[in-house]
Structure formats: C-alpha cells, structure tokens
Amino acid sequence: MPVRTISTQPYADQKPGTSGLRKRVAHFQQPHYLENFVQAIFDSLEPARRNTLLLGGDGRYFNDEAIQTILRLAVGNGFRRILVGQHGYLSTPAASLLIRRYQLDGGIILSASHNPGGPDGDFGVKFNTHSGGPAPEKVTARIHQRASSLTQYRIAEMEPVPLQDCHSWQVADSRIEVIDSVQDYADLMQELFDFELIRQRFAEGQLHIAYDAMHAITGPYAREIFVNRLGAAQASLLNAAPKPDFGEAHPDPNLAHARQLQAIMNQSSGAPDLGAASDGDGDRNMILGQGFFVTPSDSLAVLAANAQQVPGYREGIVGVARSMPTSRAVDRVAAQLGVACYETPTGWKFFGNLLDDGRITFCGEESFGTGSAHIREKDGLWAVLFWLNLLAVRRESVAEIVMAHWREYGRDYYTRHDYENLDSRIAEQLVADLQAQLTSLPGRNINGFVITSADNFCYKDPVDGSLSEHQGLRIIFGEQARIVVRLSGTGTEGATLRLYVEQYEPPEGELIEPTERFLQPLLAVSETLLPICHKTGRVGPDVIT
C-alpha cells in the first residue's frame, strides 16, 4: 500500500477555537484544507501519542467524505489502531468515554456542535487528547503553529473503508476497527443511574418523556437507552433519525429552535413529565417540565444539590465548577454543602484539569452544557437521565423540584441575549468602549444598581498555574446582580455578541416573576453601559435563552 507525500501550502485561518476548527462546508472542501489541518494535528502530537486514534462525527453533511480522508491520513502517518464509529456516527460524550476506556492516544470528532448542517451549513474538526477531553490551549497553540507552516502531508492510497457494519480492516500495519459506539456509553449510563427504578416508573405509567434528538447524533443513543433499556414508548423520541442537514433545522436545543418539543410540553393537558433535547453532537441538553423551562444554570445547581439521590453519586460530591458567564446558582449550593466552587472561562477544556485533579464532581455552562467526572466532556443524555432519575425518586414534577430549590437557596434570575451576525468592527468597538470604562465603573450607581467591581476576567488554573486572560467583561453589583459581555467564538461568519444578565432574589422573595420582566431594570442598565441596539440599529437580540 503506497503512502504519498503531497506538497501543500498553509492556510492562514486554521486557528482552533474553543471547540476546534469550524468553517462552512465549502471552506473545508477547498483543496488540501482538511488534509492540512489534520496533518497539523498529527504533527503536533508527541511521537508516543501517534499510535491509536478514535474517529467519528455527528453525521452532518461532509461527515462520510471527511472520515475516509482522515482514515487515509491516519494510515499514512503510521497509526497502528484506528477505531471508527459505525456509520461514521460518534457523539462527543461517547468519544470521551471511548478514548478513556480503551486508553487511546486521542480522538478526532467531526462536528460543528449546535451549528446548522447541510451543503451550505457548517462543519468542524475537534481533537480530544488521551484524557478524553478537548485539547487544552497549549495543544491547540501547537496545532495552529504547525498549520501555519505546513508544506506537506502524508496520505495512504487505499480503498474506502465500509462503515455500515462493525468489523476490523487491516491496511498494511494499521488496523481499522468499525465499532458500535452506543453500547459502551449506554452501559456506563446504566452504572450511574437507577435504570430499574426508572423502568418501573415507565411501566407503571407514572413517568413519561418526550426527547428531541433534532435529527442529530443522539437518536441512536436515545433509542437504545430510553426505548430498549428503559421501556419508554418509541413515540417518546422525536426526530431520532440522524440526517446530514438535520432535517433542514437548527440542531440547537434551546427555546428558539426546539419548537416542536415546546409545543408538546406546553399542552394544557397530557404533556409528558419531562421534555428534553440535545444538539448536533450530543453534548448539550435542554430540560423542560410541563409548561416549565429549566435554565441550564438552575439545572446544574439542582443536580448538584440532589447528587446523593442518584446511585453514581451517593457518596456526595467533592466540588463544582461553572463557566464565568453561568449564573451563581451553583455557588450557593456549593457553599451550603461546604465544597469548593470554581469559576472558569467558557470552554469545556478548562474543566479538564479540575476533573483530572479530583477537585470537582460536577461542572456546567450556561450554554446548555452539564457534566460530571464520568467523562471529560459535557454530556446531554447524562443530564437527561439525571433528571429522569430525580423524577422517579422524588415523585414530583420538574417545576416542583425547581421551585423547592428556589425556596431553599433563592433564585438567580438569568437571561442571555445573543446578537448574531453583527459587523465585526462594530461588535469589537462596543466591547472596546466598555473595556475602556472598567477602571472607572466601581462605585457608580445606575438606577439603584451600585457597581462594586468591573474587570476583564482572567483565570489562573489552580492545577497547572496557567493564565487565560481576556475571557469576558464582568460588571458586578455585589451579591445582587451581574452583567457579563463576551464575543462568541463558535460562529463561522460575522460576530456574535453575548450579553448575560443575572439578578438574585433571596428565598423569602416571590420567586415566580417572569424572567425578562424581573430583569428589565437591569437590562436597561446594560444598555446604558453597552448600547448595542443604539450602535447596531437592532431592535433586540436574535436569540434569548
């Protein structure tokens, strides 16, 4: 089997973001573009970490073609064992599990997460290290450095590998194994949660679920877990067949895009007890009760407070972590439990060191990501199963569980406003103008909100001492409230400016005010500090979550 060395020239735009490299499909289809980036990944690895590899994706358009190209590159670069998900499918949580369980050197996940798919949609390539977690900044920096100077790549001349059935395929010194990526993951979930109790509740008709896989990767996983192992009705699954264009829909599990699920959960009668959805690659989750939306921040706090209700966490938790923009609801739980709470930059990779060092058990982000020490990625189905387990144990509704939590800890009213596809220059100038005011803001009173501190968040990793600067602007009003501003790094064109607004109401308050109404005075303060609508001509955000 010949291996060819192909001359190439570097592309100037192959700097990985918080979740790998994301571009339009057509961008990845440029000559040598995918090959260059994957070769840069391989070249950035230590020689001892170039032997075993996991590969798969969320089934979006270009997934099949990209897998065959990467297989040829992996063989050409001397990887001895390459595991590929059957049909090319592999959720991000399952990838993390498989890397760890089979002690692989790393994995390449083909996904643009919650971004749209199809020929005119997005594509992405992410590398996870041998820990199972996303490549840390020092690794992505090496990848970018190598991509910026690449002049050649090595690729094997070989026939496409059939991916429809599980089998092994020997190519020269490389063994390619097509594996069932669902079974190992489902087995782990059965170890962590009380499947017997949940199955009993389903059988009794005391528990019903509606799960929307959004025509993305979690459909096969949900069918095996909810239907085959727990006995839920097949009709409980919505959009469970993965499609390259996600059914011409947006695979983002939030109130703006999961409209079918919302309609089911908002029925005046007969709504399921739990509604849930996951995104393109299966690492995010949205939780709904009957006519009730659970914010990701509240979900993290509720799970941490109820950890000992679930078999896998009955010994309690050692600590929690949240991304900086995520509400401080989980901080209050950690304080009551007497465990550590860490505030990290956005990006799951920042939780990795804390998990590996045994400092935390649970972690989460406001962007619909929740997880624990069982893997090194956020895990959408894990969070859904946790809620199912809580409902089975407590025999209360989702709303009752959350409101009981508020009555104990108080409520952090929280909203995120996304302004998408802004002119990058205008968005950057808005942030720069606010940045220039930071030192003068403490002590300022705006409509009764007194600013106690203001900064550009800097994180010093407590494990390795590394610094991550310029992670978002924070305007803090003591324990009363916060405003956070960030430019997002997950889009593929234009700029997305994200505004996070949070205000605390103590347990003795009413706790049931509609979120946007309660936060209106603080939103007015935010427009004073950051005049997004005035400067952009927008009448409001594109997405509110």
Order of alpha helices (4+ residues) and beta strands (2+ residues): beta-beta-alpha-alpha-beta-alpha-beta-alpha-beta-beta-alpha-beta-beta-beta-alpha-alpha-beta-alpha-beta-alpha-beta-beta-beta-alpha-beta-alpha-beta-alpha-beta-beta-alpha-alpha-beta-alpha-beta-beta-beta-beta-beta-beta-beta-beta-alpha-alpha-alpha-beta
